[in-house]
Amino acid sequence: MSSARLDETFNALPHRRLGDVALGRAESLGASHAEFHFERNRFQYLGARDGVLQTASDSEDLGFSVRVVHGGAWGFASGVVLTDEEAARVAETAVAVARVAAAMTRDPVVLAPEPVYDDVTWVSAYDVNPLEVATAEKAALLVEWTARLRTGAAVDHATSFLHQVQENKYYADLAGTRTTQQRVRLQPGFEASGSDETTGLFDSMASIAPPVGRGWEYLTGAQWDWDAELTEVPDLLAEKLKAPSVRAGRYDLVIDPSNLWLTIHESIGHATELDRALGYEANYAGTSFATYDKLGNLHYGSPVMNVTGDRTQEHGLATIGWDDEGVQTQRWDIIKDGLLVGYQLDRPMAAMKPELSGPEHPQGRSNGCAYADSPGHIPIQRMANVSLEPAPDGPSTEDLISRVDRGIYVVGDKSWSIDMQRFNFQFTGQRFYKITDGKLDGMLRDVAYQATTTEFWRSMEAVGGPQTWVLGGAFNCGKAQPGQVAAVSHGCPTSLFRDVNILNTLDEAGH
């Protein structure tokens, strides 16, 4: 069980008093809804190269914001001066913004109802806050990693890094909800690079360890075998440099969770954000092919495909107790037996489409997907932990490989490309193994798999069992204008896909 406790230095800040002042002022000015956000986000990044620490940076983002509904329109303002006078001024500015916006608002803002949560607290599951570990200890570990990697004959250079975040948020609204929350997350990684003197080829091999909602224990405990990976990566790089280039064509694929999580993120996670599906999020990375008229009738994938949205998954990067609109977080179905059955939504979106929430919520209910990445940004609909479910008694990775006569086993993520509607895509990876007659048959190079979203997921013949399921994810998912960054996890099992188009990236680069 996690031993984490709420940071007392955050508790000592005047967020409750400032919230009372700001909400009181907004109410006195006639706001029908008002919410107060107070945040302190701490960041640390360390980076090493070839046995030397190259970068060590610390930063902090501290401030508050007020968002109101006044005259049927949104208003928002933020500040960084922690005084009662500034809290009142920010509330006044938010109302003034709403008054201007009201003249341009055709449809009044309506929020789906949510129960009141009076003075609740949530802390993410971790044992040791990495920001409380001595910087020298963390730097020494990263330096050691690069030194170990460089002992490999194929390795010319080695890098390592560690991102760490502690996020504290206090939320209060006129309805009476007050939440105080803290979550810690980190992303460690390393990469070895080298070249082959005889061919002139240059390449790299990176860790496939996922970012996690854990603490320093992730780097020192049993959650990931860092020693084994540091030992194997130089040899994997040497093999990759000697590997033959793939022949383009159609192959069966067995895809490891270390690669498949990213395909889920881009082709399912973003595509099933309701603001994209309704056309409200169009400027930054587009809308979605999975439009609302397809709900309940789009066969997104094969019958073995079951995808959930989940903001409660332990150690998930998007896991929280209550979202940035005071909604208690939940788990729900997005794709069931291959059929599109749900979306990710916030309170305004839930009120627009109440039928998504079922008969028990006739006015709609958000599934807890509102998030702002800083006190200076307005909350928007952001991605939950979107995951592909394993088969309860499903096969192992080895069993899936044994079903393939001619194919490729894909491990680790690398580059990717997808169109503005999340439909046409291609993905590469860290390493690829040829499969011949049900067995691995050496490494391949220059591989990318290409498909449309529905073609790809409908080709999925089998998903692995729980023993193959891994929680991967992204530390830096971008959305909105002004741009915001969020962290999100995606769990998935090893999965088998039939007859997928494979490109040779070396050949494609010459076109």
C-alpha positions in Angstrom: 0.0 0.0 0.0 1.2 3.5 -0.8 2.7 5.5 2.0 2.4 8.9 0.3 1.0 11.8 2.1 -0.1 15.3 1.1 2.8 17.7 1.0 2.5 20.0 4.0 4.2 22.9 2.2 1.3 22.9 -0.2 -1.2 22.7 2.6 0.4 25.8 4.1 -0.3 27.9 1.1 -3.4 30.2 1.2 -5.5 28.4 -1.4 -8.6 28.0 0.8 -8.8 31.7 1.8 -8.1 32.9 -1.8 -10.7 30.5 -3.1 -13.4 31.8 -0.7 -12.6 35.4 -1.7 -12.6 34.6 -5.4 -15.8 32.6 -5.4 -17.6 35.1 -3.2 -16.7 37.9 -5.5 -17.8 36.0 -8.6 -21.1 35.1 -6.9 -21.7 38.7 -5.9 -21.3 39.7 -9.6 -24.0 37.3 -10.7 -22.0 34.3 -11.9 -24.3 31.2 -12.1 -21.3 29.0 -11.9 -17.8 29.7 -10.6 -14.8 27.5 -9.9 -11.4 28.3 -8.3 -8.2 26.4 -9.3 -5.0 26.7 -7.3 -2.0 24.7 -8.5 1.6 24.2 -7.7 3.5 22.0 -10.2 7.1 21.1 -9.5 9.4 19.7 -12.3 12.9 18.3 -12.3 14.8 17.0 -15.3 18.2 15.3 -15.3 20.2 14.2 -18.4 23.5 12.4 -18.8 25.6 11.5 -21.8 28.7 9.3 -22.1 29.3 9.2 -18.3 28.8 12.9 -17.7 25.8 14.7 -16.2 24.9 17.3 -18.9 21.6 18.8 -17.6 20.0 19.3 -14.2 17.0 21.7 -14.1 14.3 22.5 -11.5 11.2 24.6 -12.1 7.9 25.4 -10.4 4.6 26.7 -11.7 2.5 28.3 -8.9 -0.7 30.3 -9.3 -4.5 30.2 -9.5 -7.4 30.8 -11.8 -11.1 31.5 -11.8 -13.5 30.2 -14.4 -17.2 31.4 -14.4 -20.4 31.1 -16.3 -22.1 34.5 -16.5 -24.9 35.4 -18.9 -24.6 31.9 -20.4 -21.0 32.4 -21.4 -17.6 31.2 -20.1 -15.1 33.7 -18.6 -11.6 32.9 -17.4 -8.7 34.7 -15.7 -5.6 33.7 -13.8 -3.1 35.3 -11.4 0.1 34.6 -9.5 0.0 37.1 -6.7 -1.3 35.3 -3.6 -3.3 38.1 -2.0 -7.0 38.5 -1.3 -7.1 41.6 -3.5 -5.7 39.7 -6.4 -8.1 36.9 -5.9 -11.0 39.3 -6.1 -9.5 41.1 -9.1 -9.1 37.8 -11.0 -12.7 36.9 -10.3 -13.8 40.3 -11.6 -11.8 39.8 -14.7 -13.3 36.4 -15.4 -16.8 37.9 -15.1 -15.8 40.8 -17.4 -14.5 38.3 -20.0 -17.8 36.3 -19.8 -19.8 39.5 -20.3 -17.9 40.2 -23.6 -18.2 36.5 -24.7 -22.0 36.5 -24.0 -22.6 38.7 -26.9 -20.9 36.1 -29.2 -22.4 33.0 -27.6 -25.2 31.5 -29.5 -25.9 28.5 -27.2 -25.7 29.1 -23.4 -23.2 27.0 -21.5 -24.8 24.2 -19.6 -22.9 21.8 -17.3 -24.0 18.3 -16.6 -24.8 17.9 -12.8 -22.4 16.3 -10.4 -22.7 15.5 -6.7 -21.0 17.8 -4.2 -17.7 16.5 -2.6 -17.0 18.6 0.4 -13.3 18.8 1.4 -12.0 15.6 0.0 -8.4 14.6 -0.5 -6.6 12.2 -2.9 -2.9 11.3 -3.2 -1.5 9.0 -6.0 0.1 5.7 -5.3 3.8 5.9 -4.7 6.3 5.2 -1.9 9.2 7.7 -2.3 8.7 11.1 -3.9 11.6 11.4 -6.4 11.8 15.1 -5.8 12.8 14.3 -2.2 15.7 12.1 -3.3 19.1 13.8 -3.4 19.9 15.1 -6.9 23.4 13.6 -6.6 22.0 10.1 -6.1 19.8 10.4 -9.2 22.6 11.9 -11.3 25.0 9.1 -10.2 22.5 6.5 -11.4 22.0 8.1 -14.8 25.8 8.5 -15.3 26.2 4.8 -14.3 23.6 3.8 -16.9 25.5 5.5 -19.7 28.8 4.0 -18.6 27.4 0.5 -18.6 25.9 0.9 -22.0 29.2 2.1 -23.5 30.9 -1.1 -22.6 29.1 -2.7 -25.6 31.3 -3.0 -28.6 28.6 -1.5 -30.9 27.9 1.5 -28.7 29.5 4.8 -29.7 27.4 7.0 -27.5 24.9 6.6 -24.7 22.4 8.9 -23.1 20.0 8.7 -20.1 17.4 11.0 -18.6 14.8 11.3 -15.8 11.7 13.5 -15.9 9.9 14.0 -12.5 6.7 15.8 -11.7 4.9 16.6 -8.5 1.4 18.1 -9.2 -0.7 19.6 -6.4 -4.2 21.0 -7.1 -6.9 22.6 -5.0 -10.4 23.0 -6.5 -13.5 24.7 -5.2 -16.8 25.8 -6.7 -20.0 27.6 -5.8 -21.8 24.3 -5.4 -19.6 23.4 -2.4 -17.1 20.9 -3.9 -13.6 21.3 -2.5 -10.8 18.8 -3.5 -7.1 18.8 -2.6 -5.0 16.4 -4.6 -1.4 15.4 -5.2 0.1 13.1 -7.8 3.7 12.1 -8.6 4.9 10.7 -11.9 8.2 10.1 -13.6 9.8 9.0 -16.9 13.2 7.4 -16.9 15.0 6.3 -20.0 18.2 5.6 -21.8 19.4 5.1 -25.4 22.6 3.6 -27.0 23.7 4.6 -30.5 26.3 3.3 -32.8 27.3 2.6 -36.4 28.6 -0.2 -38.5 32.0 0.6 -40.1 31.5 -1.8 -43.0 28.1 -0.5 -44.1 28.1 3.0 -42.7 24.7 2.4 -41.1 23.9 4.4 -38.0 21.1 3.4 -35.5 20.0 3.4 -31.9 18.4 1.2 -29.3 16.4 2.6 -26.4 14.8 1.4 -23.2 11.2 0.3 -23.5 10.4 1.1 -19.9 7.2 3.0 -19.7 6.6 6.3 -17.8 4.6 5.7 -14.6 2.6 7.2 -11.9 5.0 5.9 -9.3 7.9 7.2 -7.2 11.6 6.6 -6.9 11.0 3.0 -6.1 10.4 2.4 -9.8 14.2 2.8 -10.4 15.3 0.8 -7.4 12.6 -1.9 -6.9 11.2 -4.9 -8.7 8.7 -3.0 -11.0 11.2 -3.0 -13.9 14.4 -5.0 -14.5 16.8 -2.2 -15.3 19.9 -4.4 -15.0 18.6 -6.9 -17.5 17.7 -4.2 -20.0 21.0 -2.4 -19.6 22.8 -5.6 -20.3 20.8 -6.6 -23.4 20.5 -3.2 -25.2 24.1 -3.1 -26.5 23.8 -6.6 -28.0 20.4 -5.7 -29.4 21.9 -2.6 -31.1 24.7 -4.7 -32.5 22.2 -7.2 -34.0 20.1 -4.4 -35.4 23.1 -2.8 -37.2 23.7 -6.2 -38.9 20.1 -7.0 -39.6 18.7 -7.2 -43.2 16.3 -4.6 -44.5 12.7 -5.7 -44.6 11.1 -6.5 -47.9 7.9 -4.4 -48.2 4.6 -6.3 -48.5 1.9 -7.8 -46.3 2.7 -9.6 -43.1 1.0 -10.9 -40.0 2.1 -8.9 -37.0 2.5 -9.8 -33.3 2.8 -6.5 -31.6 4.2 -6.1 -28.1 2.6 -3.7 -25.6 5.7 -1.5 -25.7 4.7 -0.6 -29.2 1.0 -1.1 -29.4 0.3 1.5 -26.6 1.2 4.3 -29.0 -1.1 3.1 -31.8 -3.9 3.0 -29.2 -3.1 6.5 -28.1 -3.2 8.0 -31.6 -5.9 5.9 -33.3 -8.3 5.3 -30.4 -7.4 7.7 -27.6 -7.5 10.9 -29.6 -10.2 9.7 -32.0 -12.7 9.1 -29.2 -12.4 12.5 -27.5 -15.9 13.9 -27.9 -14.8 17.4 -28.6 -12.8 16.2 -31.6 -15.7 13.9 -32.7 -18.1 16.9 -32.6 -15.7 19.2 -34.4 -14.9 21.6 -31.5 -11.2 20.6 -31.4 -10.0 21.1 -35.0 -6.9 23.4 -35.1 -4.4 21.3 -33.1 -4.0 17.9 -34.7 -7.5 17.8 -36.1 -10.9 16.3 -35.5 -11.9 12.6 -35.7 -13.3 10.1 -38.2 -15.3 8.6 -35.3 -18.0 11.2 -35.5 -21.0 11.1 -33.2 -23.4 9.6 -35.8 -21.2 6.4 -35.7 -21.9 5.8 -32.0 -23.3 2.3 -31.6 -22.9 1.3 -35.3 -19.2 1.7 -36.1 -17.3 -1.6 -36.1 -14.1 0.0 -34.9 -12.3 -3.3 -34.7 -12.7 -7.1 -34.5 -14.9 -8.8 -31.9 -11.9 -9.4 -29.6 -11.4 -5.6 -29.2 -12.5 -4.2 -25.9 -11.3 -0.7 -25.0 -11.9 1.2 -21.7 -11.5 4.7 -20.5 -10.2 4.8 -17.0 -9.1 7.7 -14.7 -8.9 5.3 -11.7 -6.2 2.9 -12.9 -3.5 2.5 -10.2 -0.2 4.1 -11.3 -1.8 5.5 -14.4 -0.5 8.8 -15.7 -4.0 10.2 -16.2 -5.3 8.8 -12.9 -6.7 11.3 -10.4 -9.5 11.3 -7.7 -11.5 14.2 -9.1 -11.0 16.0 -12.4 -10.6 19.8 -12.9 -14.4 20.3 -13.0 -14.9 18.6 -9.6 -16.1 15.3 -11.2 -15.3 12.0 -9.5 -13.2 9.9 -11.8 -14.6 6.7 -13.4 -14.0 3.7 -15.6 -16.2 3.1 -18.7 -16.4 1.3 -22.0 -15.3 3.0 -25.2 -15.3 0.0 -27.6 -17.2 -3.2 -26.7 -16.7 -6.4 -28.8 -15.3 -4.2 -31.6 -18.2 -1.7 -31.6 -17.9 2.0 -30.7 -20.0 2.5 -27.6 -18.6 5.6 -25.8 -16.5 8.7 -25.7 -14.3 10.7 -23.4 -16.1 13.9 -22.2 -16.3 16.7 -19.7 -19.3 18.5 -18.1 -20.3 20.7 -21.0 -20.0 17.9 -23.5 -22.0 15.6 -21.2 -24.8 18.1 -21.0 -24.8 18.3 -24.8 -25.1 14.5 -25.2 -26.9 13.3 -22.1 -27.7 10.0 -23.7 -24.1 8.9 -23.3 -24.6 8.8 -19.5 -27.5 6.3 -19.5 -31.0 6.5 -18.0 -29.7 7.0 -14.5 -28.3 10.4 -15.5 -31.0 12.0 -17.6 -29.2 15.4 -17.7 -25.9 13.7 -18.5 -22.8 13.1 -16.5 -19.2 13.7 -17.3 -16.8 10.8 -17.0 -14.2 13.0 -15.4 -12.0 14.1 -18.4 -11.4 17.8 -17.7 -7.8 18.8 -17.1 -5.6 21.9 -17.2 -1.9 21.5 -17.2 -1.2 24.8 -15.3 -2.9 27.4 -13.3 -2.7 29.7 -16.3 -4.7 27.4 -18.6 -8.4 26.8 -18.8 -9.6 23.2 -18.2 -10.3 21.3 -21.4 -11.4 17.7 -22.2 -8.3 15.5 -22.0 -7.6 11.9 -22.5 -8.2 9.3 -19.8 -6.1 6.1 -19.5 -7.4 4.4 -22.6 -6.6 0.7 -22.6 -7.1 -2.4 -24.7 -8.3 -5.2 -22.4 -6.7 -8.7 -22.4 -8.5 -11.9 -22.9 -9.2 -13.4 -19.4 -7.7 -16.8 -20.4 -5.8 -15.5 -23.4 -2.6 -16.8 -24.9 1.0 -15.9 -24.1 3.2 -13.9 -26.4 5.0 -17.1 -27.4 1.6 -18.7 -28.2 0.7 -15.8 -30.5 4.0 -16.0 -32.3 3.5 -19.7 -32.8 0.3 -19.0 -34.8 2.2 -17.0 -37.5 3.8 -18.6 -40.6 5.2 -15.4 -42.1 5.2 -12.3 -40.0 7.0 -9.8 -37.8 7.2 -9.3 -34.1 7.3 -5.6 -33.1 8.8 -4.3 -29.9 9.2 -0.7 -28.6 7.9 2.5 -30.0 9.8 5.1 -32.1 8.4 7.4 -34.8 4.8 7.7 -36.0 2.5 9.6 -38.3 -1.3 9.9 -38.4 -3.6 12.2 -40.3 -5.8 15.0 -38.9 -8.8 12.7 -38.5 -6.9 9.9 -36.8 -7.6 7.5 -39.7 -4.5 7.0 -42.0 -1.3 6.1 -40.1 2.1 4.5 -40.0 4.2 3.4 -37.0 7.8 2.2 -36.6 9.4 0.7 -33.6 12.6 0.0 -31.7 13.1 -3.6 -32.9 11.5 -6.0 -35.3 11.9 -9.8 -35.5 11.1 -11.9 -38.5 8.7 -14.8 -37.7 9.0 -18.0 -39.8 6.9 -21.0 -39.2 5.9 -19.9 -35.7 9.4 -19.0 -34.5 11.5 -15.9 -34.3 14.0 -15.9 -37.1 16.4 -12.9 -36.6 16.0 -9.2 -36.5 14.9 -6.9 -39.4 15.5 -3.2 -40.1 13.6 -0.3 -41.7 10.1 -1.5 -40.8 6.9 0.5 -40.6 3.4 -0.8 -40.5 0.7 1.2 -42.4 -3.1 1.1 -42.4 -6.3 2.9 -41.7 -7.6 2.8 -38.1 -10.5 0.6 -38.9 -8.6 -1.7 -41.3 -5.9 -2.2 -38.7 -8.1 -2.9 -35.6 -10.5 -5.2 -37.7 -7.5 -7.3 -38.6 -6.8 -8.1 -34.9 -7.4 -11.8 -34.6 -6.3 -12.4 -31.0 -5.3 -10.5 -27.8 -3.0 -12.0 -25.2 -3.9 -12.9 -21.7 -3.4 -10.8 -18.5 0.2 -12.1 -18.2 1.1 -10.1 -21.4 -0.7 -6.9 -20.4 1.6 -3.9 -19.7 0.7 -0.3 -18.8 2.6 2.0 -21.2 2.0 5.6 -21.9 3.1 9.1 -22.9 4.5 11.9 -20.7 3.8 14.8 -23.1 0.6 14.5 -25.1 -0.2 17.8 -26.7 -3.6 19.4 -27.3 -5.4 22.8 -27.5 -4.4 26.4 -28.4 -2.7 27.7 -26.4 -1.0 24.3 -26.2 -1.3 22.1 -23.1 0.6 19.0 -22.2 -0.8 16.0 -20.3 0.5 12.6 -19.3 -1.6 9.5 -20.1 -1.2 5.8 -19.8 -2.4 3.0 -22.1 -2.5 -0.6 -21.1 -2.6 -3.4 -23.6 -1.7 -7.1 -24.1 0.4 -8.5 -26.8 -1.9 -8.8 -29.9 -2.0 -10.6 -33.2 -2.9 -8.8 -36.5 -3.3 -10.5 -39.9 -2.2 -9.3 -43.3 -0.9 -5.8 -42.4 0.9 -3.6 -45.0 4.6 -3.2 -44.2 6.7 -0.4 -45.7 10.4 -0.3 -46.0 11.3 3.1 -44.5 14.6 3.3 -46.3 12.9 2.9 -49.7 10.1 5.3 -48.7 12.6 8.0 -47.7 13.8 8.1 -51.3 10.4 8.8 -52.8 
